[in-house]
Amino acid sequence: MGVIGIGRIGVDQRHIETFNSLPLLHRDPFDGIIIATALSEGMTIITGDENIQKYDVPWVW
């Protein structure tokens, strides 16, 4: 397991490009940015949101 921490990450061009490549499995753009950021940064999302869990992104709950 990697380092666990809390911090801020700004949205950059990589995140937007990843966001634009995501399949449209639901229509919440804020979830899309969270997913794209996690994918771009190699992060795991902690969520119980079934819409986020539809995507090919690491998640735990």
CHARMM internal coordinates of N, CA and C (Angstrom, degrees):
IC EDIT
DIST 1 N 1 CA 1.4499
DIST 1 CA 1 C 1.5195
ANGL 1 N 1 CA 1 C 108.63
DIST 1 C 2 N 1.3334
ANGL 1 CA 1 C 2 N 116.51
DIHE 1 N 1 CA 1 C 2 N 142.41
DIST 2 N 2 CA 1.4475
ANGL 1 C 2 N 2 CA 122.38
DIHE 1 CA 1 C 2 N 2 CA -178.36
DIST 2 CA 2 C 1.5163
ANGL 2 N 2 CA 2 C 112.52
DIHE 1 C 2 N 2 CA 2 C -80.82
DIST 2 C 3 N 1.2866
ANGL 2 CA 2 C 3 N 114.47
DIHE 2 N 2 CA 2 C 3 N -171.95
DIST 3 N 3 CA 1.4546
ANGL 2 C 3 N 3 CA 122.13
DIHE 2 CA 2 C 3 N 3 CA 178.39
DIST 3 CA 3 C 1.5250
ANGL 3 N 3 CA 3 C 109.27
DIHE 2 C 3 N 3 CA 3 C -71.57
DIST 3 C 4 N 1.3064
ANGL 3 CA 3 C 4 N 116.68
DIHE 3 N 3 CA 3 C 4 N 134.44
DIST 4 N 4 CA 1.4603
ANGL 3 C 4 N 4 CA 121.38
DIHE 3 CA 3 C 4 N 4 CA 177.25
DIST 4 CA 4 C 1.5218
ANGL 4 N 4 CA 4 C 107.30
DIHE 3 C 4 N 4 CA 4 C -104.18
DIST 4 C 5 N 1.3151
ANGL 4 CA 4 C 5 N 115.92
DIHE 4 N 4 CA 4 C 5 N 128.85
DIST 5 N 5 CA 1.4505
ANGL 4 C 5 N 5 CA 120.07
DIHE 4 CA 4 C 5 N 5 CA -179.58
DIST 5 CA 5 C 1.5145
ANGL 5 N 5 CA 5 C 110.53
DIHE 4 C 5 N 5 CA 5 C -161.08
DIST 5 C 6 N 1.2796
ANGL 5 CA 5 C 6 N 114.75
DIHE 5 N 5 CA 5 C 6 N 169.48
DIST 6 N 6 CA 1.4548
ANGL 5 C 6 N 6 CA 121.01
DIHE 5 CA 5 C 6 N 6 CA 177.96
DIST 6 CA 6 C 1.5156
ANGL 6 N 6 CA 6 C 107.55
DIHE 5 C 6 N 6 CA 6 C -124.66
DIST 6 C 7 N 1.2992
ANGL 6 CA 6 C 7 N 115.75
DIHE 6 N 6 CA 6 C 7 N 134.27
DIST 7 N 7 CA 1.4483
ANGL 6 C 7 N 7 CA 120.50
DIHE 6 CA 6 C 7 N 7 CA 179.07
DIST 7 CA 7 C 1.5119
ANGL 7 N 7 CA 7 C 109.93
DIHE 6 C 7 N 7 CA 7 C -162.82
DIST 7 C 8 N 1.2978
ANGL 7 CA 7 C 8 N 116.00
DIHE 7 N 7 CA 7 C 8 N -178.18
DIST 8 N 8 CA 1.4637
ANGL 7 C 8 N 8 CA 121.98
DIHE 7 CA 7 C 8 N 8 CA 178.46
DIST 8 CA 8 C 1.5101
ANGL 8 N 8 CA 8 C 109.70
DIHE 7 C 8 N 8 CA 8 C -106.52
DIST 8 C 9 N 1.3222
ANGL 8 CA 8 C 9 N 114.71
DIHE 8 N 8 CA 8 C 9 N 141.23
DIST 9 N 9 CA 1.4600
ANGL 8 C 9 N 9 CA 120.86
DIHE 8 CA 8 C 9 N 9 CA 175.55
DIST 9 CA 9 C 1.5177
ANGL 9 N 9 CA 9 C 106.73
DIHE 8 C 9 N 9 CA 9 C -129.98
DIST 9 C 10 N 1.3141
ANGL 9 CA 9 C 10 N 116.76
DIHE 9 N 9 CA 9 C 10 N 125.99
DIST 10 N 10 CA 1.4551
ANGL 9 C 10 N 10 CA 120.71
DIHE 9 CA 9 C 10 N 10 CA 176.18
DIST 10 CA 10 C 1.5258
ANGL 10 N 10 CA 10 C 110.43
DIHE 9 C 10 N 10 CA 10 C -78.60
DIST 10 C 11 N 1.3019
ANGL 10 CA 10 C 11 N 116.14
DIHE 10 N 10 CA 10 C 11 N 152.55
DIST 11 N 11 CA 1.4610
ANGL 10 C 11 N 11 CA 121.37
DIHE 10 CA 10 C 11 N 11 CA 176.53
DIST 11 CA 11 C 1.5200
ANGL 11 N 11 CA 11 C 107.99
DIHE 10 C 11 N 11 CA 11 C -79.84
DIST 11 C 12 N 1.3382
ANGL 11 CA 11 C 12 N 116.45
DIHE 11 N 11 CA 11 C 12 N 126.10
DIST 12 N 12 CA 1.4532
ANGL 11 C 12 N 12 CA 119.77
DIHE 11 CA 11 C 12 N 12 CA 179.45
DIST 12 CA 12 C 1.5325
ANGL 12 N 12 CA 12 C 110.39
DIHE 11 C 12 N 12 CA 12 C -123.62
DIST 12 C 13 N 1.3066
ANGL 12 CA 12 C 13 N 116.30
DIHE 12 N 12 CA 12 C 13 N -174.80
DIST 13 N 13 CA 1.4642
ANGL 12 C 13 N 13 CA 121.84
DIHE 12 CA 12 C 13 N 13 CA -174.74
DIST 13 CA 13 C 1.5353
ANGL 13 N 13 CA 13 C 112.22
DIHE 12 C 13 N 13 CA 13 C -59.87
DIST 13 C 14 N 1.3420
ANGL 13 CA 13 C 14 N 117.35
DIHE 13 N 13 CA 13 C 14 N -38.48
DIST 14 N 14 CA 1.4665
ANGL 13 C 14 N 14 CA 120.24
DIHE 13 CA 13 C 14 N 14 CA 178.51
DIST 14 CA 14 C 1.5191
ANGL 14 N 14 CA 14 C 111.01
DIHE 13 C 14 N 14 CA 14 C -59.76
DIST 14 C 15 N 1.3233
ANGL 14 CA 14 C 15 N 116.37
DIHE 14 N 14 CA 14 C 15 N -41.86
DIST 15 N 15 CA 1.4618
ANGL 14 C 15 N 15 CA 120.70
DIHE 14 CA 14 C 15 N 15 CA -179.23
DIST 15 CA 15 C 1.5314
ANGL 15 N 15 CA 15 C 110.46
DIHE 14 C 15 N 15 CA 15 C -65.16
DIST 15 C 16 N 1.3217
ANGL 15 CA 15 C 16 N 116.63
DIHE 15 N 15 CA 15 C 16 N -41.66
DIST 16 N 16 CA 1.4684
ANGL 15 C 16 N 16 CA 120.71
DIHE 15 CA 15 C 16 N 16 CA 179.71
DIST 16 CA 16 C 1.5272
ANGL 16 N 16 CA 16 C 110.51
DIHE 15 C 16 N 16 CA 16 C -65.42
DIST 16 C 17 N 1.3256
ANGL 16 CA 16 C 17 N 117.31
DIHE 16 N 16 CA 16 C 17 N -42.09
DIST 17 N 17 CA 1.4648
ANGL 16 C 17 N 17 CA 120.26
DIHE 16 CA 16 C 17 N 17 CA 178.45
DIST 17 CA 17 C 1.5251
ANGL 17 N 17 CA 17 C 111.16
DIHE 16 C 17 N 17 CA 17 C -63.39
DIST 17 C 18 N 1.3265
ANGL 17 CA 17 C 18 N 116.93
DIHE 17 N 17 CA 17 C 18 N -41.53
DIST 18 N 18 CA 1.4721
ANGL 17 C 18 N 18 CA 120.38
DIHE 17 CA 17 C 18 N 18 CA 176.83
DIST 18 CA 18 C 1.5217
ANGL 18 N 18 CA 18 C 110.28
DIHE 17 C 18 N 18 CA 18 C -65.28
DIST 18 C 19 N 1.3264
ANGL 18 CA 18 C 19 N 117.24
DIHE 18 N 18 CA 18 C 19 N -43.51
DIST 19 N 19 CA 1.4614
ANGL 18 C 19 N 19 CA 122.08
DIHE 18 CA 18 C 19 N 19 CA 177.47
DIST 19 CA 19 C 1.5256
ANGL 19 N 19 CA 19 C 110.51
DIHE 18 C 19 N 19 CA 19 C -55.47
DIST 19 C 20 N 1.3425
ANGL 19 CA 19 C 20 N 116.57
DIHE 19 N 19 CA 19 C 20 N -45.44
DIST 20 N 20 CA 1.4611
ANGL 19 C 20 N 20 CA 121.20
DIHE 19 CA 19 C 20 N 20 CA -178.29
DIST 20 CA 20 C 1.5223
ANGL 20 N 20 CA 20 C 112.67
DIHE 19 C 20 N 20 CA 20 C -67.11
DIST 20 C 21 N 1.3318
ANGL 20 CA 20 C 21 N 117.87
DIHE 20 N 20 CA 20 C 21 N -19.77
DIST 21 N 21 CA 1.4639
ANGL 20 C 21 N 21 CA 120.75
DIHE 20 CA 20 C 21 N 21 CA -179.78
DIST 21 CA 21 C 1.5301
ANGL 21 N 21 CA 21 C 113.03
DIHE 20 C 21 N 21 CA 21 C -93.47
DIST 21 C 22 N 1.3394
ANGL 21 CA 21 C 22 N 117.39
DIHE 21 N 21 CA 21 C 22 N -6.31
DIST 22 N 22 CA 1.4639
ANGL 21 C 22 N 22 CA 119.98
DIHE 21 CA 21 C 22 N 22 CA -178.40
DIST 22 CA 22 C 1.5252
ANGL 22 N 22 CA 22 C 111.29
DIHE 21 C 22 N 22 CA 22 C -70.40
DIST 22 C 23 N 1.3372
ANGL 22 CA 22 C 23 N 116.89
DIHE 22 N 22 CA 22 C 23 N 143.22
DIST 23 N 23 CA 1.4645
ANGL 22 C 23 N 23 CA 118.69
DIHE 22 CA 22 C 23 N 23 CA 172.64
DIST 23 CA 23 C 1.5262
ANGL 23 N 23 CA 23 C 109.30
DIHE 22 C 23 N 23 CA 23 C -67.34
DIST 23 C 24 N 1.3077
ANGL 23 CA 23 C 24 N 117.08
DIHE 23 N 23 CA 23 C 24 N 149.67
DIST 24 N 24 CA 1.4608
ANGL 23 C 24 N 24 CA 121.21
DIHE 23 CA 23 C 24 N 24 CA -179.53
DIST 24 CA 24 C 1.5327
ANGL 24 N 24 CA 24 C 109.11
DIHE 23 C 24 N 24 CA 24 C -86.75
DIST 24 C 25 N 1.3282
ANGL 24 CA 24 C 25 N 115.65
DIHE 24 N 24 CA 24 C 25 N 82.18
DIST 25 N 25 CA 1.4639
ANGL 24 C 25 N 25 CA 120.93
DIHE 24 CA 24 C 25 N 25 CA -179.86
DIST 25 CA 25 C 1.5188
ANGL 25 N 25 CA 25 C 111.56
DIHE 24 C 25 N 25 CA 25 C -88.09
DIST 25 C 26 N 1.3135
ANGL 25 CA 25 C 26 N 116.74
DIHE 25 N 25 CA 25 C 26 N -21.87
DIST 26 N 26 CA 1.4596
ANGL 25 C 26 N 26 CA 122.71
DIHE 25 CA 25 C 26 N 26 CA 170.00
DIST 26 CA 26 C 1.5180
ANGL 26 N 26 CA 26 C 107.53
DIHE 25 C 26 N 26 CA 26 C -159.64
DIST 26 C 27 N 1.3152
ANGL 26 CA 26 C 27 N 118.69
DIHE 26 N 26 CA 26 C 27 N 173.28
DIST 27 N 27 CA 1.4662
ANGL 26 C 27 N 27 CA 121.13
DIHE 26 CA 26 C 27 N 27 CA -165.58
DIST 27 CA 27 C 1.5282
ANGL 27 N 27 CA 27 C 115.94
DIHE 26 C 27 N 27 CA 27 C -107.65
DIST 27 C 28 N 1.3146
ANGL 27 CA 27 C 28 N 119.38
DIHE 27 N 27 CA 27 C 28 N 19.24
DIST 28 N 28 CA 1.4610
ANGL 27 C 28 N 28 CA 120.14
DIHE 27 CA 27 C 28 N 28 CA -179.56
DIST 28 CA 28 C 1.5249
ANGL 28 N 28 CA 28 C 109.72
DIHE 27 C 28 N 28 CA 28 C -90.23
DIST 28 C 29 N 1.3432
ANGL 28 CA 28 C 29 N 118.08
DIHE 28 N 28 CA 28 C 29 N 106.82
DIST 29 N 29 CA 1.4701
ANGL 28 C 29 N 29 CA 119.67
DIHE 28 CA 28 C 29 N 29 CA -177.06
DIST 29 CA 29 C 1.5262
ANGL 29 N 29 CA 29 C 112.87
DIHE 28 C 29 N 29 CA 29 C -65.62
DIST 29 C 30 N 1.3164
ANGL 29 CA 29 C 30 N 118.83
DIHE 29 N 29 CA 29 C 30 N -27.27
DIST 30 N 30 CA 1.4616
ANGL 29 C 30 N 30 CA 120.65
DIHE 29 CA 29 C 30 N 30 CA 179.61
DIST 30 CA 30 C 1.5302
ANGL 30 N 30 CA 30 C 110.04
DIHE 29 C 30 N 30 CA 30 C -68.97
DIST 30 C 31 N 1.3306
ANGL 30 CA 30 C 31 N 117.34
DIHE 30 N 30 CA 30 C 31 N -40.86
DIST 31 N 31 CA 1.4656
ANGL 30 C 31 N 31 CA 120.00
DIHE 30 CA 30 C 31 N 31 CA 173.93
DIST 31 CA 31 C 1.5228
ANGL 31 N 31 CA 31 C 109.90
DIHE 30 C 31 N 31 CA 31 C -61.27
DIST 31 C 32 N 1.3263
ANGL 31 CA 31 C 32 N 116.66
DIHE 31 N 31 CA 31 C 32 N -39.82
DIST 32 N 32 CA 1.4609
ANGL 31 C 32 N 32 CA 120.41
DIHE 31 CA 31 C 32 N 32 CA 179.35
DIST 32 CA 32 C 1.5169
ANGL 32 N 32 CA 32 C 112.42
DIHE 31 C 32 N 32 CA 32 C -60.47
DIST 32 C 33 N 1.3161
ANGL 32 CA 32 C 33 N 117.23
DIHE 32 N 32 CA 32 C 33 N -40.32
DIST 33 N 33 CA 1.4664
ANGL 32 C 33 N 33 CA 120.78
DIHE 32 CA 32 C 33 N 33 CA 178.30
DIST 33 CA 33 C 1.5274
ANGL 33 N 33 CA 33 C 110.38
DIHE 32 C 33 N 33 CA 33 C -67.57
DIST 33 C 34 N 1.3265
ANGL 33 CA 33 C 34 N 117.45
DIHE 33 N 33 CA 33 C 34 N -39.10
DIST 34 N 34 CA 1.4710
ANGL 33 C 34 N 34 CA 120.68
DIHE 33 CA 33 C 34 N 34 CA 176.82
DIST 34 CA 34 C 1.5241
ANGL 34 N 34 CA 34 C 109.77
DIHE 33 C 34 N 34 CA 34 C -61.92
DIST 34 C 35 N 1.3265
ANGL 34 CA 34 C 35 N 116.75
DIHE 34 N 34 CA 34 C 35 N -46.16
DIST 35 N 35 CA 1.4639
ANGL 34 C 35 N 35 CA 121.78
DIHE 34 CA 34 C 35 N 35 CA 179.95
DIST 35 CA 35 C 1.5281
ANGL 35 N 35 CA 35 C 110.32
DIHE 34 C 35 N 35 CA 35 C -62.97
DIST 35 C 36 N 1.3234
ANGL 35 CA 35 C 36 N 117.05
DIHE 35 N 35 CA 35 C 36 N -48.17
DIST 36 N 36 CA 1.4599
ANGL 35 C 36 N 36 CA 121.39
DIHE 35 CA 35 C 36 N 36 CA -178.98
DIST 36 CA 36 C 1.5263
ANGL 36 N 36 CA 36 C 111.67
DIHE 35 C 36 N 36 CA 36 C -61.71
DIST 36 C 37 N 1.3137
ANGL 36 CA 36 C 37 N 116.96
DIHE 36 N 36 CA 36 C 37 N -40.04
DIST 37 N 37 CA 1.4624
ANGL 36 C 37 N 37 CA 120.74
DIHE 36 CA 36 C 37 N 37 CA 178.71
DIST 37 CA 37 C 1.5236
ANGL 37 N 37 CA 37 C 110.24
DIHE 36 C 37 N 37 CA 37 C -65.17
DIST 37 C 38 N 1.3230
ANGL 37 CA 37 C 38 N 117.01
DIHE 37 N 37 CA 37 C 38 N -45.29
DIST 38 N 38 CA 1.4633
ANGL 37 C 38 N 38 CA 120.41
DIHE 37 CA 37 C 38 N 38 CA 178.98
DIST 38 CA 38 C 1.5258
ANGL 38 N 38 CA 38 C 110.91
DIHE 37 C 38 N 38 CA 38 C -60.43
DIST 38 C 39 N 1.3130
ANGL 38 CA 38 C 39 N 116.97
DIHE 38 N 38 CA 38 C 39 N -44.17
DIST 39 N 39 CA 1.4654
ANGL 38 C 39 N 39 CA 120.42
DIHE 38 CA 38 C 39 N 39 CA 179.27
DIST 39 CA 39 C 1.5238
ANGL 39 N 39 CA 39 C 111.21
DIHE 38 C 39 N 39 CA 39 C -64.37
DIST 39 C 40 N 1.3162
ANGL 39 CA 39 C 40 N 117.59
DIHE 39 N 39 CA 39 C 40 N -44.15
DIST 40 N 40 CA 1.4631
ANGL 39 C 40 N 40 CA 122.15
DIHE 39 CA 39 C 40 N 40 CA -178.15
DIST 40 CA 40 C 1.5250
ANGL 40 N 40 CA 40 C 112.41
DIHE 39 C 40 N 40 CA 40 C -66.36
DIST 40 C 41 N 1.3186
ANGL 40 CA 40 C 41 N 116.58
DIHE 40 N 40 CA 40 C 41 N -33.44
DIST 41 N 41 CA 1.4587
ANGL 40 C 41 N 41 CA 121.64
DIHE 40 CA 40 C 41 N 41 CA -174.44
DIST 41 CA 41 C 1.5274
ANGL 41 N 41 CA 41 C 113.17
DIHE 40 C 41 N 41 CA 41 C -100.06
DIST 41 C 42 N 1.3566
ANGL 41 CA 41 C 42 N 117.68
DIHE 41 N 41 CA 41 C 42 N -0.51
DIST 42 N 42 CA 1.4660
ANGL 41 C 42 N 42 CA 120.58
DIHE 41 CA 41 C 42 N 42 CA -179.31
DIST 42 CA 42 C 1.5170
ANGL 42 N 42 CA 42 C 112.42
DIHE 41 C 42 N 42 CA 42 C 67.91
DIST 42 C 43 N 1.3273
ANGL 42 CA 42 C 43 N 116.13
DIHE 42 N 42 CA 42 C 43 N 37.97
DIST 43 N 43 CA 1.4603
ANGL 42 C 43 N 43 CA 121.87
DIHE 42 CA 42 C 43 N 43 CA -176.21
DIST 43 CA 43 C 1.5297
ANGL 43 N 43 CA 43 C 111.12
DIHE 42 C 43 N 43 CA 43 C -105.86
DIST 43 C 44 N 1.3265
ANGL 43 CA 43 C 44 N 115.64
DIHE 43 N 43 CA 43 C 44 N 162.44
DIST 44 N 44 CA 1.4571
ANGL 43 C 44 N 44 CA 123.38
DIHE 43 CA 43 C 44 N 44 CA 174.24
DIST 44 CA 44 C 1.5172
ANGL 44 N 44 CA 44 C 108.31
DIHE 43 C 44 N 44 CA 44 C -107.34
DIST 44 C 45 N 1.3294
ANGL 44 CA 44 C 45 N 116.79
DIHE 44 N 44 CA 44 C 45 N 136.86
DIST 45 N 45 CA 1.4636
ANGL 44 C 45 N 45 CA 121.97
DIHE 44 CA 44 C 45 N 45 CA 179.05
DIST 45 CA 45 C 1.5221
ANGL 45 N 45 CA 45 C 108.55
DIHE 44 C 45 N 45 CA 45 C -92.81
DIST 45 C 46 N 1.3104
ANGL 45 CA 45 C 46 N 116.67
DIHE 45 N 45 CA 45 C 46 N 133.94
DIST 46 N 46 CA 1.4577
ANGL 45 C 46 N 46 CA 121.96
DIHE 45 CA 45 C 46 N 46 CA 173.22
DIST 46 CA 46 C 1.5189
ANGL 46 N 46 CA 46 C 106.34
DIHE 45 C 46 N 46 CA 46 C -97.09
DIST 46 C 47 N 1.3430
ANGL 46 CA 46 C 47 N 116.66
DIHE 46 N 46 CA 46 C 47 N 111.56
DIST 47 N 47 CA 1.4572
ANGL 46 C 47 N 47 CA 119.72
DIHE 46 CA 46 C 47 N 47 CA -174.40
DIST 47 CA 47 C 1.5184
ANGL 47 N 47 CA 47 C 111.94
DIHE 46 C 47 N 47 CA 47 C -159.60
DIST 47 C 48 N 1.2971
ANGL 47 CA 47 C 48 N 115.20
DIHE 47 N 47 CA 47 C 48 N 151.56
DIST 48 N 48 CA 1.4556
ANGL 47 C 48 N 48 CA 122.62
DIHE 47 CA 47 C 48 N 48 CA 169.77
DIST 48 CA 48 C 1.5218
ANGL 48 N 48 CA 48 C 110.46
DIHE 47 C 48 N 48 CA 48 C -108.38
DIST 48 C 49 N 1.3440
ANGL 48 CA 48 C 49 N 116.26
DIHE 48 N 48 CA 48 C 49 N 5.68
DIST 49 N 49 CA 1.4613
ANGL 48 C 49 N 49 CA 122.30
DIHE 48 CA 48 C 49 N 49 CA -176.90
DIST 49 CA 49 C 1.5252
ANGL 49 N 49 CA 49 C 110.29
DIHE 48 C 49 N 49 CA 49 C -74.73
DIST 49 C 50 N 1.3158
ANGL 49 CA 49 C 50 N 116.41
DIHE 49 N 49 CA 49 C 50 N 113.26
DIST 50 N 50 CA 1.4604
ANGL 49 C 50 N 50 CA 121.36
DIHE 49 CA 49 C 50 N 50 CA -177.43
DIST 50 CA 50 C 1.5266
ANGL 50 N 50 CA 50 C 112.23
DIHE 49 C 50 N 50 CA 50 C -64.23
DIST 50 C 51 N 1.3204
ANGL 50 CA 50 C 51 N 118.22
DIHE 50 N 50 CA 50 C 51 N -26.54
DIST 51 N 51 CA 1.4625
ANGL 50 C 51 N 51 CA 120.33
DIHE 50 CA 50 C 51 N 51 CA 178.16
DIST 51 CA 51 C 1.5232
ANGL 51 N 51 CA 51 C 111.29
DIHE 50 C 51 N 51 CA 51 C -67.95
DIST 51 C 52 N 1.3135
ANGL 51 CA 51 C 52 N 117.45
DIHE 51 N 51 CA 51 C 52 N -40.85
DIST 52 N 52 CA 1.4630
ANGL 51 C 52 N 52 CA 120.67
DIHE 51 CA 51 C 52 N 52 CA 177.41
DIST 52 CA 52 C 1.5215
ANGL 52 N 52 CA 52 C 109.94
DIHE 51 C 52 N 52 CA 52 C -67.71
DIST 52 C 53 N 1.3158
ANGL 52 CA 52 C 53 N 116.96
DIHE 52 N 52 CA 52 C 53 N -37.29
DIST 53 N 53 CA 1.4585
ANGL 52 C 53 N 53 CA 121.29
DIHE 52 CA 52 C 53 N 53 CA -178.23
DIST 53 CA 53 C 1.5303
ANGL 53 N 53 CA 53 C 112.77
DIHE 52 C 53 N 53 CA 53 C -67.21
DIST 53 C 54 N 1.3199
ANGL 53 CA 53 C 54 N 118.41
DIHE 53 N 53 CA 53 C 54 N -12.21
DIST 54 N 54 CA 1.4681
ANGL 53 C 54 N 54 CA 122.47
DIHE 53 CA 53 C 54 N 54 CA 176.33
DIST 54 CA 54 C 1.5285
ANGL 54 N 54 CA 54 C 112.15
DIHE 53 C 54 N 54 CA 54 C -72.48
DIST 54 C 55 N 1.3262
ANGL 54 CA 54 C 55 N 116.46
DIHE 54 N 54 CA 54 C 55 N -20.94
DIST 55 N 55 CA 1.4591
ANGL 54 C 55 N 55 CA 121.59
DIHE 54 CA 54 C 55 N 55 CA -175.83
DIST 55 CA 55 C 1.5280
ANGL 55 N 55 CA 55 C 110.68
DIHE 54 C 55 N 55 CA 55 C -89.03
DIST 55 C 56 N 1.3150
ANGL 55 CA 55 C 56 N 115.57
DIHE 55 N 55 CA 55 C 56 N 157.78
DIST 56 N 56 CA 1.4537
ANGL 55 C 56 N 56 CA 122.55
DIHE 55 CA 55 C 56 N 56 CA 179.41
DIST 56 CA 56 C 1.5188
ANGL 56 N 56 CA 56 C 109.10
DIHE 55 C 56 N 56 CA 56 C -83.86
DIST 56 C 57 N 1.3271
ANGL 56 CA 56 C 57 N 114.94
DIHE 56 N 56 CA 56 C 57 N 69.01
DIST 57 N 57 CA 1.4580
ANGL 56 C 57 N 57 CA 122.70
DIHE 56 CA 56 C 57 N 57 CA -178.97
DIST 57 CA 57 C 1.5340
ANGL 57 N 57 CA 57 C 107.10
DIHE 56 C 57 N 57 CA 57 C -134.71
DIST 57 C 58 N 1.3310
ANGL 57 CA 57 C 58 N 117.87
DIHE 57 N 57 CA 57 C 58 N 140.92
DIST 58 N 58 CA 1.4600
ANGL 57 C 58 N 58 CA 118.43
DIHE 57 CA 57 C 58 N 58 CA 177.87
DIST 58 CA 58 C 1.5351
ANGL 58 N 58 CA 58 C 111.16
DIHE 57 C 58 N 58 CA 58 C -63.34
DIST 58 C 59 N 1.3297
ANGL 58 CA 58 C 59 N 116.36
DIHE 58 N 58 CA 58 C 59 N 133.17
DIST 59 N 59 CA 1.4601
ANGL 58 C 59 N 59 CA 120.54
DIHE 58 CA 58 C 59 N 59 CA 177.38
DIST 59 CA 59 C 1.5356
ANGL 59 N 59 CA 59 C 109.14
DIHE 58 C 59 N 59 CA 59 C -147.71
DIST 59 C 60 N 1.3144
ANGL 59 CA 59 C 60 N 115.41
DIHE 59 N 59 CA 59 C 60 N 155.79
DIST 60 N 60 CA 1.4657
ANGL 59 C 60 N 60 CA 122.51
DIHE 59 CA 59 C 60 N 60 CA 173.96
DIST 60 CA 60 C 1.5196
ANGL 60 N 60 CA 60 C 108.48
DIHE 59 C 60 N 60 CA 60 C -138.83
DIST 60 C 61 N 1.3221
ANGL 60 CA 60 C 61 N 115.18
DIHE 60 N 60 CA 60 C 61 N 155.78
DIST 61 N 61 CA 1.4695
ANGL 60 C 61 N 61 CA 121.13
DIHE 60 CA 60 C 61 N 61 CA 171.85
DIST 61 CA 61 C 1.4881
ANGL 61 N 61 CA 61 C 109.36
DIHE 60 C 61 N 61 CA 61 C -151.63
END
COOR INIT
IC SEED 1 N 1 CA 1 C
IC BUILD
